[in-house]
């Protein structure tokens, strides 16, 4: 897989917002869809009282709980991926538009002063689907591109960004395992989710026709999701994988590649001055990516709207307790929406001595589970209290509103 680097300078400079002597406060005010709500981790833990005892939930009174963000920060659905306004860009030499350069690890120096506008980190270059997901999750936010998933996590931890919106699974490609691992490595909380239909386009320089193409570049999943459509278009071209879809479009434009097309969004075509040779070339019109919204502090769970809770657990004696753990949810009629196993990174192999056989080696697993219940629901509290009895490790990654906005499947080519 190739790494793409633009051939022109950047307009994004974070040095002016970095303060080397800044100590991050322990309590913040978060801007959300319905206003401002101060909260802290201790507030949330005292309201839930989970994992340590079976505590009945109590109804909350007062105005604070009424300001928890609505699903995705708004009540209406979107069918257009161009959710982040195109503007406020700098014009460089030869009247070229200079887009913000993705953050690198060197940008993550000391924490900046906390500003009033909501800054949302995402992975990829401007025009990426993650940028569109950030715009759907937090309309009118300041989207901050990052060159790696890990950088987006650290940007939130170091107060460079207020939120991160990152993909967690795709309906065709499955789970994004890298982000599952990073959820454990970093101490951020899932505070929401957003689902985005994937609408791929074939992009090339102005004046280039399909017959001129010898190569198509994009993210490996995008190439796989458009394989049959490229054949239907009569394109007998080489497929080359790169870091991300928008980065592929940027690379074609920056290097004036007349024999190369990119698979990316229509917004990427606008940003980088490319033409759309074919629209909606994904093989499956139901292709959807689910993103999670991450923050430094959790939100307070509620029961007046559909909530989802994500947990991860493990047991030092292997997978023998999995049935008991799942029974804790089934007994209380709590629906699971996802279960994912991942090898334990710190203890990947477990040795078991068996008489007259020798030493058996087994993989050690972590289990990620999403279930449809709020941590304010007494059923969820009791289920996790029971789960804790069967596991050696249990962590709640977040309890957050489900994405209930409708979506329209993307149209495919004939």
N, C-alpha and C positions, 0 to 999 in steps of 0.2 A: 504494500500500500504506500502510495506516495504522499508526501507532505507538501502542501502548496503554500507558497509565500508570494504575496503581491510584490510587484516591481516598483511600487511607488510608496511615498511616505504616508504616515498615519496622521490623523487629526485628533486622535484620542490620547490625551495625556493626563494620567491620573495623579501625577506628582503634586499638582496644585491642591488636591484634596487630601493629601496624606499629612498626618501630623505625628511626628515621631514620639512626642510626649503624651499622646492621647491615650487615656485609659478608658476602655469601654464601660459605660454605665451598666449597672445591674438591672435597671428598669427602664423600659423604653415606651414610647407612644407610637403605635402602629397605625398608619393610614390605611383604611379599608373602604369597602364599597358604601358603607352606611355612616362613616364618620370616624372618630378616633376612640380607641379603647386602650387604656393602660392595663397591663397585666404582667405577671412575673411567673416564673416556673413554680415557685412555692404556692401561688394562688391556685394554679391548675392542679398541682399534686394534692393540695388539701381538699379541693372540690371533688376529686375522683376517689382518693383513698383506695387505690387498687393495689394488688399484688401483695400487700402485707396483711390484709384482713378482708373479710366479706362485710362490706359496709353498704347499707341501703342508701340509695341516692336521695338527695333532697331537692325539692323544687327551689329554684333561684328566683329571688325577687329583686327589684330595683332595675335601674335603667342600663347598667353596664352590660348585661347579657344581651340586650336588644341591639347592640351595635356590632355583633359578630358579623363578619362579611357574609354576604349572600354567596350562593354557589357561583364561583368564578368572578365574584364582584359585581354581578349584574343579573338581571332577570330574563334577558332575551338571548336567544341563540344566534350563532353566526354561521353563515354558509360561505362567506368570503374569507380567503386566507390572507388578504392584504389588510391586516388589522393594525399594523404599525405604520404610522404616517411616513411617507417619503418626503423628507425635507431636512432643513438644518444641516446640509452637507457642505463641505468646502470644495471650491473649484480650484484645481491645481493647474499645472502646465498643460498647454494644448486643450484647455477647457475640459479636462477630465475631472469627474466627480471623485473625490477622495472619501472612501468609506472608512468607518472606524475599524481599526485593527483589533483582532481578538486579543484579549488579555493573555499574557504569558506568566509563568511562575515568577519572573523577576518583577512584575508589576505589583505582586502581593507583598509590599513592604508594610510598615506600620499602619495601624487602623486610621481611617480618615475621620474628619469631623462628620457627625451624623446630620445629613441634610433633611429638608422637609419633603422633597419630592421622592416618590417611590422608585427605587432603582432595582431593576430585575436582571439578574445574570442568566445567560443561556449559553449553551455550547454551540459553536459554529460561527460562520461569517454572517454579516447582515444579509437578509434574504433567506436564511435558513428556516425550516419548518419550526424549529424551536423558538425562533423570534416571533413567528406568528402565534405560537402557543402562549408565549409570554404576553403578547398583546391581547389575546382572548382572556387569559387569566386576570390580567391587571390592565384594563384599558387606560390609555394615556400615560403609561409608565415610561420611564427612561430605560430602554433596553440596553444592556451591556454585554457585548459579545465576548466569549472566552474561548481559547483555543483547545481546551481540554475539559472534560467533566470535572476532574479534580480541582481545577482552577475555579470553576463556578462554585463548588462547595466552599473553598477557602475564601472566595470573595465575600460570601455572606458571613462567614466566621470572623473575618477581619474588618467588617463594617464597610467594605467597599461597595457592597450591594445589600439591599434590604431583604431581597428574596432571590431564590433561584427557581427556574422552571426547567425541569430536565425530563427526558423521555425515560419511561420505565418498562414499557412493553409495546409491541406492535402486533396487530391482529394476524399478520402473515409471518413476520420474522421472529415472533416470540419475545422473551424477556431480554432486556438490556442488562446483562449480568454485571457489567462494570459498575453500573449505578447501584445495584443491589449490594455489592461489596462496599462501595463508598458510603452507603447509608449506615453501615456499622462502624466504619473507620472514623466518621465525623459525627459530631453531636448536634446535628440539625434535626428539626421536627417537620414531618409532613403536615401541612396546614390546609391542603386542598388538592384537587385533581382536575384535569381538563383533558378532554378527548378531542383530537383534531383529525379530520379526514385528510388523507394524503392525496394530493393532486399533482402528479408529475407532468412536466412539459419538456419537450426537446428544444434546446436553445442553441443558437449559432450566431455568428457575426452577421450584421446586415449585408444583404446581397448574396449570402451563401445559400445554395440549394442542397437538398438532401443527396443529390447525385454526387456532390463534391466531397462528401464525408468519407473518411477512412477510419475514424476512431470516435468512440463515445466514452466520456468519462463521467463518473459520479461516485457517490457512496456505494459500497458493495451491496447493501440492501436495496437501494434504488435501482441498481442495475438488474438485480434478481427480480424485482417487482415489475420490471418493464421488458423482460426478455422476449415474451411472445409478441408484444406490441411492436417492438423494434423489427421483428421478423415480418410482421404484417405490413409494415411500412416499406418493406423491400430493402432494408439496410443490412448489407453484409459487411459489417464493420467490426473492428476490434473493440472489445470492452475493457476499460481500464479503471481500476478502483482507486479512489482518492479519499481524502479525509472526510469531506462532507459535500452535500449537494450545492450549497451556495458557494463554497470554496471552489468547486469545479467551474461554475459560471464565471466567477471572478478570474480564475486562471485563464480561461479561454479569452476573455476580454482583455486582460492585462498583457497577454502575449500575442494578441492578434492571430490566433490560430484559425486559419481558414479551412483546414481539413478536419477540425475537431468540433464536436457538439457536446453539450453538457445536459444532463438530466437534473432539473431543479424546478423551483417554483416560478410562477409568472412574475412574482415580485422581484425575484433575482434577475429576471430579464430586464425589468425596468431599472433596477439599480445599476446594472453593469452594461446597459446599452445593447442588449442582445435581442434578436428576433425569435419569436416562438414559431418553430417549424411544425410542431404538432402539439396539440393540447390534450390533456387527459390521457396519457399513454400508459397509465398503470394497468396491469393485467386484471387486477381485481378491483371493481368499483367500490367494494366495501372495506378497502384498506384504511385502517384507523390506527393512530398512535395515541397512547395514553401517557400523559405527562403528570408529574407530581410537582406541587409547589412547596418549597422548603423555606423555613425561617429559623431564626435563632431561638425563638420562644414558641411553645405550642399555643394553640387556641383553646378556649374553654369549651368542652363538648356540650352539646345540647340534644334534646329529644324532640324538638318541634319540627325537624326536617330530616330527610334521609342522611344518615351518617355512615361512614365506613371507618374501620379501625385496622391498622396494619401492625403486625407483631412479628418478631423473630425469636425462635427458641431452639435449644439444643439439649441433648442429654448425654451424660458421660458414659452411658452404657449402650449407646447406639440408638437404633431406630425402633427398639422393642416397645417403647412407650407411645409411639405415634397413634396407635388405635385409641389408647386412653385419652390422649390429648384431643383428638377429633371427637370423641364421644362427649367431652365436656361441652362442646358447641351443639352437637346433635341433640343431646338431652334437653337443651334449653331452646331448641328450635331456632338457632342462629345460623343463617346461611353463610357458607364460605364462598367467596367470589374468586379466590385464587389460593393455590398452595404451590410453593416453589422450593425445591431442595438445592442447596449449594454446598460443595465441599468446604469443610471448616479450614480456613486458611492457616490458623495457628496450630491446629492439631488435626491434620488431614488424614493420618493413618492411626488406627487403633489396633493394638496387638492383643489377641485372645489366646490364652494357653488352653489347649484341648488335650485331654489325656490320650496317650498313645498315638497322637496324630502330629503333634508339634505345635508350632505357633502360627495361628491364622491371622491374616492381616485384613482389616475391614476399613473402608472409608468412613470418616467421621463427617456428619452432615449438620448444617444449619437449615432450619425450615422457616420460610417466610410465608405468612398467612394473612390474607385480607378477609375480613368478615363484615357483614352488614349489620352493624349495631354501633351505637355511640357509647363511649366510656361513661356517659352520664346514665346509661341504662343499667339497672341493677343486674340484669341477666349477663351482660358483658363483664361486670365487675366480679360476679360469682364464678363465671366461666374461667376468667384469668386467675382467680384465686385457686381454683381447682387445678388449672394447668400448671401453676407454679409448683404444686406438690409433686408433679410427675417429671419436671424438667430441672436441669442443673443451671440453665441460663434462660432468661426471658426478658425481652425488652419491647416496650411499646414504641413503635416508630412514629405513630401519630394517630389521632382520632379527628376526622375532618369531614366536611360536607361532601357528599357524592356529586359528581357532575351529572345533572339531570337535564341539561340543555339538549334539545333535539339537534340532529345533524342530518344532512342530505348526502347520500353516497355520491362520490365523484363519478362523472360520466366517463366512460371508456371510449376508445376509438372504435369505429366500425370495422 
